[in-house]
Amino acid sequence: MKYCDMKGYLSYLILWILRNKKGLNGTEIAEELEKRKGTKPNPGTIYPALKELMKNGLIIADKNKAYSLTKKGERELNSACNFFCKTFYDMKEMFNCCR
């Protein structure tokens, strides 16, 4: 049984991936997510998330559908990172339970 999944963090992870690897297409983003999650998200999951991020001005796509962060996306990611760190300030302790 899965108690935690990536649904609530999908947009955050997409922004994080695009910060570190610019110009990825949807398939490449899904492959990066697979490295983190262990399973590849299907197109019905990844593309609506990309569409929503574009609609909100956080990412842009070039003519080849390679996605990149916008300045607004950078700011949103920084804000989300700060929130994440405040929420999971005791992450080292959390990781100890996974061993």
C-alpha positions in Angstrom: 0.0 0.0 0.0 1.2 3.5 -0.8 0.7 6.1 1.9 2.7 8.8 0.2 3.0 9.5 -3.5 4.3 12.2 -5.7 0.9 13.8 -6.6 1.3 16.8 -4.3 4.8 17.4 -5.3 4.7 16.9 -9.1 4.7 20.6 -10.0 7.5 21.2 -7.5 9.6 18.4 -8.9 9.1 19.5 -12.5 10.3 23.0 -11.6 13.2 21.5 -9.7 14.2 19.3 -12.6 14.0 22.2 -15.0 16.1 24.4 -12.8 18.9 21.8 -13.0 18.4 20.6 -16.6 17.1 23.2 -19.0 15.4 22.4 -22.2 13.8 19.0 -21.5 10.8 17.8 -23.3 7.9 16.0 -21.5 9.3 12.5 -22.1 12.7 13.6 -20.7 11.0 15.2 -17.6 9.0 12.0 -17.1 12.3 10.0 -17.2 13.9 12.3 -14.6 10.8 11.8 -12.4 11.1 8.0 -12.9 14.7 8.2 -11.5 13.3 9.8 -8.3 10.0 7.8 -7.9 10.9 4.4 -9.5 8.0 4.5 -11.9 7.5 6.7 -15.0 4.5 9.0 -14.8 2.1 8.5 -17.8 1.4 11.3 -20.3 -2.0 11.8 -18.7 -0.2 12.9 -15.5 2.8 14.8 -16.8 1.3 16.9 -19.7 -1.6 18.4 -17.7 0.9 19.4 -15.0 3.1 21.0 -17.7 0.1 22.8 -19.2 -0.9 24.2 -15.8 2.7 25.4 -15.1 2.7 27.1 -18.5 -0.7 28.6 -17.9 0.6 30.1 -14.7 3.7 31.5 -16.4 6.1 29.3 -14.5 7.6 27.6 -17.5 7.8 28.2 -21.2 8.2 25.8 -24.2 10.1 26.4 -27.4 9.0 25.3 -30.8 10.4 21.8 -30.1 8.4 21.5 -26.8 11.5 21.8 -24.7 10.5 23.4 -21.4 12.4 26.0 -19.4 11.7 27.9 -16.2 10.7 31.6 -16.4 11.8 34.2 -13.9 8.4 33.8 -12.2 9.0 30.0 -12.1 12.4 30.6 -10.5 10.8 32.8 -7.8 8.0 30.2 -7.2 10.5 27.4 -6.9 12.6 29.4 -4.4 9.5 30.1 -2.4 8.5 26.4 -2.5 12.0 25.3 -1.5 11.9 27.6 1.5 8.5 26.2 2.5 9.7 22.6 2.0 12.8 23.2 4.1 10.8 24.8 6.9 8.3 21.9 6.8 11.0 19.1 6.7 13.6 20.8 8.9 14.3 17.4 10.5 14.9 15.5 7.3 18.1 13.9 8.5 16.1 12.3 11.3 13.4 11.2 8.9 16.0 9.5 6.6 17.2 7.5 9.6 13.9 5.7 9.7 14.4 4.5 6.1 17.5 2.5 6.8 
